[in-house]
């Protein structure tokens, strides 16, 4: 064999190695764009919805496809959100070091990554799960990017609108397991919907200066004293108390869940009351930490104490 032939046959291998090396070098940026912590929270809620819907029966392949497909949708939404907001992110200390505003990736490359994830998620849910789960995931993606994201610099109602796609992951999980959206799925939706408000209002208060710099219309922009922010947090936490008991009332979960949900909701309510009475960074942070404990514990007791179908 001639040297020319050897050299020609080696070129495709070199090109392949170069492409793989390039992908490996880009992976940390691609991963960061998907916001892994948010994707993890989405998957916890999706998994709870699936497990509750399947009544602990074994469906490993469908469960895996549901989780991976939902992860792709959530990652895609995060990527496209950052593409849409990268100029505003550059003005904020909290977000200035993200891949797009820091210049580690350009909007076109990020958009291609976001659409690739959307395509993969769609294929997984359509062919590996069912059309109902796909429809729920697509509605979540669409509401997040077409309704919530454009509203953020326009109106404070963005928090309410954003809470709708934010509460849909357990519905995706339930649909993945059952192929339908029963009353149980909507009970999980309402718990997550209401939980978000004290959580995000605490964040809005703690980063109110940053949000003002970025041009986002959060409630804290005009609420200099925090009175409105505190009252809204307390109001949503109050409504969450009876709503958190819905799984018990509709015979989806047992007495252990009911007691745990009541105790956790009252504790969350107390932190919201504390913030409403003394509106400062310390009480806002305590309310935020309470929210971070609340949801996984409620989900844990729901999974540990289900009632038979």
C-alpha positions as CSV (number, residue, x, y, z in Angstrom):
1,X,0.0,0.0,0.0
2,X,1.4,3.4,-1.0
3,X,1.9,6.3,1.4
4,X,-0.7,8.3,-0.5
5,X,-3.3,5.6,0.1
6,X,-2.4,5.4,3.8
7,X,-2.6,9.2,4.1
8,X,-6.0,9.4,2.4
9,X,-7.5,6.6,4.6
10,X,-6.3,8.4,7.7
11,X,-8.0,11.7,7.0
12,X,-11.6,10.6,7.9
13,X,-10.3,9.2,11.1
14,X,-8.5,12.4,12.0
15,X,-11.6,14.5,11.1
16,X,-13.8,12.3,13.3
17,X,-11.3,12.6,16.2
18,X,-11.3,16.4,15.7
19,X,-15.1,16.5,15.8
20,X,-15.2,14.4,18.9
21,X,-12.6,16.5,20.6
22,X,-14.5,19.6,19.7
23,X,-17.8,18.2,21.1
24,X,-16.1,17.2,24.3
25,X,-14.6,20.6,24.7
26,X,-18.0,22.3,24.1
27,X,-20.0,19.9,26.4
28,X,-19.5,22.0,29.7
29,X,-20.9,25.0,27.9
30,X,-23.8,23.0,26.5
31,X,-24.5,21.5,29.8
32,X,-24.5,24.8,31.6
33,X,-27.0,26.2,29.1
34,X,-29.5,23.6,30.1
35,X,-29.5,24.7,33.8
36,X,-29.0,21.2,35.3
37,X,-30.4,22.2,38.7
38,X,-33.7,23.4,37.2
39,X,-33.8,20.3,35.0
40,X,-33.3,18.2,38.2
41,X,-36.2,19.9,39.9
42,X,-38.4,19.3,36.8
43,X,-37.5,15.7,36.7
44,X,-38.3,15.2,40.4
45,X,-41.8,16.6,39.8
46,X,-42.2,14.5,36.6
47,X,-41.0,11.4,38.4
48,X,-43.5,11.9,41.2
49,X,-46.3,12.3,38.7
50,X,-45.3,9.2,36.8
51,X,-44.9,7.0,40.0
52,X,-48.2,8.2,41.4
53,X,-49.9,7.6,38.1
54,X,-48.5,4.1,37.6
55,X,-49.3,3.1,41.2
56,X,-45.7,1.9,41.7
57,X,-46.1,-0.7,38.8
58,X,-43.0,-1.6,36.8
59,X,-42.7,0.3,33.5
60,X,-39.0,1.0,33.4
61,X,-38.7,1.7,29.6
62,X,-41.6,4.1,29.6
63,X,-40.4,5.7,32.8
64,X,-36.9,6.2,31.3
65,X,-38.3,7.6,28.0
66,X,-40.6,10.0,30.0
67,X,-37.8,11.3,32.1
68,X,-35.3,11.7,29.4
69,X,-37.8,13.3,27.0
70,X,-38.9,15.7,29.7
71,X,-35.3,16.5,30.5
72,X,-34.7,17.4,26.8
73,X,-37.7,19.7,26.8
74,X,-36.7,21.4,30.0
75,X,-33.1,21.8,28.8
76,X,-34.3,23.2,25.5
77,X,-36.6,25.7,27.2
78,X,-33.7,26.9,29.4
79,X,-31.4,27.2,26.4
80,X,-33.9,29.2,24.3
81,X,-34.8,31.4,27.2
82,X,-31.1,32.4,27.6
83,X,-30.9,33.1,23.8
84,X,-33.9,35.4,24.1
85,X,-32.6,37.1,27.2
86,X,-28.8,37.2,26.8
87,X,-28.6,41.0,26.4
88,X,-30.5,41.5,29.6
89,X,-28.6,38.8,31.4
90,X,-25.4,40.8,30.6
91,X,-26.6,43.7,32.7
92,X,-27.2,41.5,35.8
93,X,-24.5,40.4,38.2
94,X,-26.4,37.1,38.9
95,X,-26.4,36.2,35.2
96,X,-23.5,38.0,33.6
97,X,-21.3,35.0,33.6
98,X,-23.7,32.7,31.8
99,X,-22.4,31.2,28.6
100,X,-24.1,33.7,26.2
101,X,-23.4,37.1,27.9
102,X,-19.9,36.0,28.8
103,X,-19.2,35.2,25.1
104,X,-18.4,31.5,25.5
105,X,-21.0,30.7,22.9
106,X,-22.9,32.6,20.3
107,X,-26.7,32.8,19.9
108,X,-26.8,30.7,16.7
109,X,-24.8,27.8,18.2
110,X,-26.9,27.9,21.4
111,X,-30.1,28.0,19.3
112,X,-29.1,24.9,17.4
113,X,-28.4,23.1,20.6
114,X,-31.8,24.2,22.0
115,X,-33.6,22.9,18.9
116,X,-31.7,19.7,18.9
117,X,-32.9,19.0,22.4
118,X,-36.4,19.9,21.4
119,X,-36.3,17.4,18.6
120,X,-34.8,14.6,20.8
121,X,-37.4,15.2,23.5
122,X,-40.2,15.1,20.9
123,X,-39.0,11.9,19.4
124,X,-38.7,10.2,22.8
125,X,-42.1,11.2,24.0
126,X,-44.0,10.6,20.8
127,X,-42.5,7.2,20.0
128,X,-41.4,6.1,23.5
129,X,-44.3,7.2,25.6
130,X,-47.5,8.7,24.3
131,X,-49.0,11.7,22.5
132,X,-50.6,13.0,25.7
133,X,-47.2,13.3,27.5
134,X,-45.8,14.9,24.3
135,X,-48.6,17.4,24.2
136,X,-48.1,18.4,27.8
137,X,-44.4,18.8,27.4
138,X,-44.8,20.9,24.2
139,X,-47.4,23.1,25.9
140,X,-45.0,23.6,28.8
141,X,-42.2,24.6,26.4
142,X,-44.4,26.9,24.4
143,X,-45.9,28.7,27.4
144,X,-42.5,29.2,28.9
145,X,-41.0,30.7,25.8
146,X,-43.9,32.4,24.0
147,X,-45.9,33.6,27.0
148,X,-43.7,33.9,30.1
149,X,-40.3,35.0,28.7
150,X,-41.6,37.9,26.6
151,X,-43.8,39.1,29.5
152,X,-40.9,39.5,32.0
153,X,-39.8,43.0,30.8
154,X,-43.4,44.1,30.2
155,X,-45.7,43.2,33.1
156,X,-45.5,41.8,36.7
157,X,-48.1,39.3,35.7
158,X,-45.2,37.3,34.2
159,X,-44.9,35.5,37.6
160,X,-48.4,34.1,37.4
161,X,-48.1,33.2,33.7
162,X,-44.7,31.5,34.4
163,X,-46.1,29.5,37.2
164,X,-48.4,27.6,34.8
165,X,-45.6,25.9,32.7
166,X,-43.7,25.6,36.0
167,X,-46.4,23.5,37.5
168,X,-46.9,21.1,34.5
169,X,-44.0,18.6,35.0
170,X,-46.0,16.3,37.3
171,X,-48.9,16.4,34.7
172,X,-46.3,15.2,32.1
173,X,-45.3,12.4,34.4
174,X,-48.9,11.4,35.1
175,X,-49.7,11.5,31.4
176,X,-46.7,9.4,30.6
177,X,-47.8,6.7,33.0
178,X,-51.6,6.7,32.2
179,X,-52.0,8.4,28.8
180,X,-54.5,10.8,30.3
181,X,-54.8,13.8,32.7
182,X,-56.9,12.8,35.7
183,X,-58.0,14.8,38.7
184,X,-54.9,13.5,40.6
185,X,-52.6,15.1,38.0
186,X,-54.3,18.5,38.5
187,X,-54.0,18.2,42.3
188,X,-50.3,17.8,41.8
189,X,-50.4,20.7,39.4
190,X,-52.1,23.0,42.0
191,X,-49.6,22.2,44.7
192,X,-46.7,23.0,42.5
193,X,-48.4,26.1,41.1
194,X,-49.0,27.6,44.5
195,X,-45.7,26.6,46.0
196,X,-43.9,28.6,43.3
197,X,-45.1,32.1,44.5
198,X,-43.4,32.4,47.9
199,X,-40.4,30.7,46.4
200,X,-40.0,33.1,43.4
201,X,-41.2,36.2,45.4
202,X,-38.4,35.5,47.8
203,X,-35.9,35.4,44.9
204,X,-37.4,38.6,43.4
205,X,-36.9,40.4,46.7
206,X,-33.4,39.2,47.3
207,X,-32.3,40.1,43.8
208,X,-34.6,43.2,43.3
209,X,-31.7,45.5,42.4
210,X,-30.4,43.0,39.8
211,X,-33.8,42.6,38.3
212,X,-34.2,46.4,38.1
213,X,-30.8,46.6,36.4
214,X,-31.9,43.9,33.9
215,X,-35.2,45.7,33.1
216,X,-37.5,42.9,34.3
217,X,-40.9,43.9,35.6
218,X,-41.0,42.1,38.9
219,X,-43.4,43.1,41.7
220,X,-40.5,44.2,43.8
221,X,-39.7,46.9,41.2
222,X,-42.5,49.2,42.5
223,X,-43.0,47.6,45.9
224,X,-40.1,49.4,47.6
225,X,-41.3,48.5,51.2
226,X,-42.1,44.9,50.3
227,X,-45.6,45.2,51.6
228,X,-47.2,43.8,48.4
229,X,-44.6,41.1,48.0
230,X,-45.1,39.9,51.6
231,X,-48.9,39.9,51.4
232,X,-48.9,38.0,48.1
233,X,-46.4,35.4,49.6
234,X,-48.6,34.9,52.6
235,X,-51.8,34.7,50.5
236,X,-50.4,32.0,48.3
237,X,-49.0,30.1,51.2
238,X,-52.4,30.3,52.9
239,X,-54.2,28.8,49.9
240,X,-51.5,26.1,49.7
241,X,-52.5,24.6,53.1
242,X,-55.9,23.2,52.0
243,X,-54.6,22.5,48.4
244,X,-51.7,20.4,49.8
245,X,-54.3,18.1,51.4
246,X,-56.1,17.4,48.1
247,X,-54.2,14.1,47.5
248,X,-55.6,12.8,50.8
249,X,-59.1,14.1,50.0
250,X,-59.3,12.4,46.6
251,X,-57.9,9.2,48.1
252,X,-54.6,9.5,46.2
253,X,-52.5,9.4,49.5
254,X,-53.0,8.2,53.0
255,X,-53.1,9.7,56.5
256,X,-49.3,9.8,56.9
257,X,-49.1,12.1,53.9
258,X,-52.0,14.2,55.2
259,X,-50.3,14.9,58.5
260,X,-46.9,15.5,56.9
261,X,-48.4,17.9,54.2
262,X,-50.3,19.8,56.9
263,X,-47.2,20.3,59.1
264,X,-45.0,21.2,56.2
265,X,-47.6,23.7,54.7
266,X,-48.0,25.3,58.1
267,X,-44.2,25.7,58.5
268,X,-44.0,27.2,55.0
269,X,-47.0,29.5,55.9
270,X,-45.2,30.6,59.1
271,X,-42.0,31.6,57.1
272,X,-44.3,33.6,54.7
273,X,-45.9,35.3,57.7
274,X,-42.5,36.1,59.1
275,X,-41.5,37.7,55.8
276,X,-44.8,39.6,55.5
277,X,-44.3,41.1,59.0
278,X,-40.6,41.8,58.7
279,X,-39.7,42.4,55.1
280,X,-35.9,42.1,54.8
281,X,-33.3,39.9,53.2
282,X,-33.0,37.6,56.3
283,X,-36.7,36.7,56.4
284,X,-36.8,36.4,52.6
285,X,-33.9,34.0,52.6
286,X,-35.6,31.9,55.4
287,X,-38.8,31.7,53.3
288,X,-36.7,30.6,50.3
289,X,-35.0,27.9,52.3
290,X,-38.3,26.7,53.6
291,X,-39.6,26.4,50.0
292,X,-36.5,24.3,49.1
293,X,-37.3,21.8,51.9
294,X,-41.1,21.8,51.4
295,X,-41.5,20.4,47.9
296,X,-39.2,17.4,48.1
297,X,-40.6,16.4,51.5
298,X,-44.2,16.6,50.3
299,X,-43.3,14.5,47.3
300,X,-41.5,12.0,49.5
301,X,-44.5,11.4,51.7
302,X,-46.8,11.2,48.7
303,X,-44.7,8.4,47.3
304,X,-44.2,6.6,50.6
305,X,-47.9,6.7,51.6
306,X,-50.0,6.1,48.5
307,X,-53.5,4.5,48.6
308,X,-54.2,1.6,46.3
309,X,-56.1,2.4,43.0
